[in-house]
């Protein structure tokens, strides 16, 4: 609220070129911006994908250890890799099938999914967005084997134009783009330190 008043005050002063006094609230400015919103409840265990306004889809997996896996900005390539419908909600099986769930969570981890222990952590990441120094990981699985991984920061991804990855038509083209952007190839995917394949 205080920042809004200061911005309005600055605009008025600039436009009129005369000093105007606008009283400010008595309470001091907070040290950090406050967002007036309440976290939503954790995602329900009903479906894999959350289709929002895009671009892309957020995919969830619910491991037996608690928390959940989250994979952001999934487009057709990732959804095809995961075996999920690109246009309709794919329902989760009952919680009584832990083997199936473990297999599907492994697929999510193959694409660099983030494990979220507490829903509130995910809420604040969604609200605040990534920092330039946060890790940015994109993965490609070529048909010939191995794995291509682009593991850089969000700031570096912006500089390199990593958004071209979203224009890939298939996983092979995505691998070529990861290579072009300076990604690393691991002949044995288990040697990749950026993926949780265990």
C-alpha positions in Angstrom: 0.0 0.0 0.0 2.8 2.4 1.0 4.6 1.8 -2.3 1.4 2.5 -4.3 1.0 5.8 -2.5 4.6 6.7 -3.2 4.3 5.9 -6.8 1.1 7.9 -7.2 2.7 10.8 -5.4 5.7 10.7 -7.7 3.5 10.6 -10.8 1.5 13.6 -9.6 4.7 15.6 -8.7 6.2 14.8 -12.1 3.1 15.8 -14.0 2.4 19.0 -12.2 6.0 19.9 -11.5 4.9 21.4 -8.2 5.3 20.0 -4.7 2.2 18.4 -3.3 2.1 16.9 0.2 0.1 13.7 0.5 -0.1 12.4 4.0 1.3 8.9 4.4 0.1 6.3 6.9 1.4 6.6 10.5 2.8 3.1 10.5 6.4 2.6 9.2 7.0 0.8 5.9 7.5 -2.9 6.3 11.0 -4.3 5.7 9.6 -6.7 3.1 6.7 -6.4 0.8 3.6 -8.1 2.2 1.4 -10.1 -0.1 -2.2 -10.2 1.1 -3.2 -13.7 0.2 -3.7 -17.0 1.8 -2.0 -20.2 0.6 -4.3 -22.6 -1.1 -4.6 -26.1 0.3 -2.1 -28.7 -1.0 -3.0 -30.2 -4.4 -5.4 -33.1 -4.1 -4.3 -36.6 -5.1 -6.9 -36.8 -7.8 -5.0 -36.0 -11.0 -1.5 -35.8 -12.4 -1.7 -32.5 -14.2 -2.9 -29.0 -13.3 -4.0 -27.2 -16.4 -4.1 -23.5 -15.7 -3.6 -20.5 -17.9 -0.2 -21.8 -19.2 2.1 -21.9 -20.8 2.6 -25.5 -20.0 1.1 -27.7 -17.3 2.2 -28.4 -13.7 2.5 -32.2 -13.0 2.4 -33.7 -9.5 3.5 -37.0 -8.1 2.9 -38.2 -4.5 5.7 -40.4 -3.1 5.2 -42.6 -0.1 7.8 -40.6 1.8 5.3 -37.6 1.9 5.4 -34.3 0.3 5.1 -34.3 -3.5 7.1 -34.0 -6.7 6.3 -30.9 -8.9 7.3 -30.5 -12.5 6.6 -27.1 -13.9 6.1 -25.9 -17.5 5.4 -29.3 -19.0 4.5 -29.1 -22.7 3.5 -31.9 -25.0 7.0 -33.5 -25.1 7.1 -33.9 -21.3 3.4 -35.1 -21.1 4.1 -37.7 -23.9 7.3 -38.8 -22.1 5.2 -39.3 -18.9 2.4 -41.0 -20.8 -0.2 -38.4 -19.8 -3.0 -37.1 -21.9 -2.1 -33.6 -23.2 -5.7 -32.4 -23.3 -7.6 -34.1 -20.5 -7.0 -34.8 -16.9 -5.3 -38.1 -16.1 -6.6 -39.5 -12.9 -4.4 -40.9 -10.2 -4.9 -44.5 -9.2 -6.0 -45.3 -5.7 -3.3 -44.8 -3.0 -3.3 -48.5 -2.5 -1.0 -49.0 -5.5 2.4 -47.8 -4.2 4.4 -49.7 -6.9 2.6 -47.8 -9.7 3.1 -44.5 -7.9 6.8 -45.2 -7.3 7.3 -45.9 -11.1 5.5 -42.7 -12.1 7.4 -40.6 -9.6 10.6 -42.0 -11.1 9.5 -40.8 -14.5 8.9 -37.3 -13.0 12.4 -37.4 -11.5 13.8 -38.3 -14.9 12.6 -34.9 -16.1 14.1 -33.0 -13.1 11.0 -32.7 -10.9 11.4 -30.9 -7.6 10.4 -32.6 -4.4 8.4 -30.3 -2.1 8.3 -31.3 1.5 5.8 -28.7 2.6 3.0 -27.1 0.5 3.8 -23.6 2.0 7.3 -23.8 0.4 5.7 -24.4 -3.0 3.2 -21.6 -2.4 5.9 -19.0 -1.8 7.9 -20.2 -4.8 4.9 -19.8 -6.9 4.1 -16.3 -5.6 7.6 -15.0 -5.6 8.9 -16.8 -8.7 12.4 -18.0 -9.1 15.5 -15.9 -8.4 18.2 -15.4 -11.0 20.4 -17.7 -8.9 17.9 -20.6 -8.6 18.7 -23.7 -10.5 17.1 -24.2 -14.0 17.2 -27.8 -15.1 15.8 -29.1 -18.4 16.3 -32.7 -19.6 16.3 -34.6 -22.9 16.2 -38.4 -23.3 17.5 -39.4 -26.8 16.3 -42.6 -28.3 19.9 -43.9 -28.6 20.3 -43.8 -24.8 21.9 -41.5 -22.3 20.6 -38.2 -21.2 21.1 -34.5 -22.1 20.8 -32.1 -19.2 20.9 -28.3 -19.2 21.6 -27.4 -15.5 22.2 -23.6 -15.1 20.7 -20.7 -13.2 17.5 -18.9 -14.2 19.6 -15.8 -14.9 21.9 -17.8 -17.2 18.9 -19.5 -18.9 17.5 -16.0 -19.7 20.9 -14.9 -21.2 21.2 -18.0 -23.3 17.6 -17.9 -24.6 16.7 -21.3 -23.1 13.0 -20.7 -23.9 13.7 -22.1 -27.4 13.4 -25.5 -25.7 9.7 -25.0 -25.5 9.6 -24.9 -29.3 11.1 -28.4 -29.8 8.8 -30.7 -31.7 10.0 -33.9 -30.1 12.5 -35.3 -27.6 15.2 -35.7 -30.2 15.0 -32.0 -31.2 14.9 -31.0 -27.6 18.2 -33.0 -27.0 19.8 -31.0 -30.0 18.7 -27.7 -28.4 20.0 -28.7 -25.0 23.3 -29.5 -26.7 23.3 -26.1 -28.5 22.6 -24.3 -25.3 25.7 -25.8 -23.7 24.0 -28.8 -21.9 25.9 -31.9 -20.8 25.5 -35.4 -22.1 25.7 -38.4 -19.7 26.1 -41.7 -21.4 25.0 -43.4 -18.1 22.1 -41.3 -16.7 22.9 -42.5 -13.2 26.2 -40.5 -13.5 24.2 -37.3 -13.8 24.4 -35.4 -10.5 21.4 -33.1 -11.3 18.8 -35.8 -11.5 17.4 -37.9 -8.6 17.2 -41.3 -10.3 17.5 -43.4 -7.2 
